[in-house]
Amino acid sequence: MSTAQGSGKVLRITLTKSPIGYSYRQKRTVRALGLRRMHQTVEHEDTPVIRGMISKISHLVTVEEVEGV
């Protein structure tokens, strides 16, 4: 069951650029999303918290919206 206000949306986040050379906070945000290597993809529910994290590192990731299960 989805807890994203019943929307059922899932975000597929892929690390497309290395966080090397960026601030410690941005590196920690990448790790907090579960991204550990280049071109790794993770899926998270579409929540305001996740959207905020993505907006802080939008220059390092690509995001796709996928209909949830």
Helices and strands as residue ranges (DSSP letters): E 9-15, H 24-32, E 41-45, H 48-56, E 61-67
